Amino acid sequence: MTANDIHGIQAGWAVKTADGHGIGSVEEVTHTYILVKSGLISTSQRYLPSVALEHVRPELKEIGLSLTQQQVDEGDWSQPPMEPPRTEGAPLNDEAFSDDDPRRQAPIPEPEKPPVL
């Protein structure tokens, strides 16, 4: 498994932001998003884009995101992303995203990474 291979991620693994904050656990993984569940009593779910996957640590049952806690808190993650699938670490499903699909029309911005100190 490579450092960002989405294939081996399992439900229940911890999800951490780029600045080290735990934001919940993996509920579901597809080639376009990672569904993250947080909270015990009043739970919430976030559909984070799979392109935000920074690393996978199977030995710790943990994944890391390229998004910071602030980006996760301020973003609207209530719906699955309309981005095409990942180009690394996950299979491409070209049939699901044809050339005339509006999701392929606009370039996908790369998530900003925090500055390295």
TIFISE-871858 format. One record per residue (C-alpha): x, z, y. Coordinates in pm, whole numbers, plus 50000, padded with zeros to 5 digits. Layout:
<tilums>
XZY...
</tilums>
This chain:
<tilums>
500005000050000501414990550339501375013250643498034999550760496424987350437492684992350462492134986250088493065020949964491085041550213488485063750050485435082350177486215117850282489705111150417490535127050753490665104751063493145112451342493575096751683496845083351824497335116252007496855136851689493255149051722491035150351415487765132251486486035134151150486175118750805485785084050660482225076550555482555039150482485185011850516484654974350553486954946550665485524949051021484934986251077485615021850965482535044150978483635079051081481385109351041481985140451248480325174251270478725196151007475345205851147474615179751412476575150751268477445118751447478725085551321481115061351489481735025351388485375021451485486864986351463489234981551171491784966151410492245001551548493715013051213497305023351284498415038950954497195050650615498625081850452497195083850100499395113650012497615133450288494235116050242494405107050610494235076450833495455073051189494015052151468495655034551762492895049051984493325081852172490815110352168489685100152517489135063752414487085074852114485025099152323484355074052601483645043652385480275032552253480755031851877477075034151783476904999151631479194980151394481714959251592481134922151632484814914051586486124891551310487894908751021491434921951032494244897050983496574922550821495904948250554492454934950465490994903250320489734876550554486164865750501486124832250681482704823050543481104852550722482704842151053482324804551100483994785851388480764784151588480134821551546480024837951893482244865751761485124840751739484644826752090486214854652294489714867652219489834903052088491824926152313494404947752143493754985152177496065001552427498715023152271499765055552434503185055152600506045067052384507745097052536
</tilums>
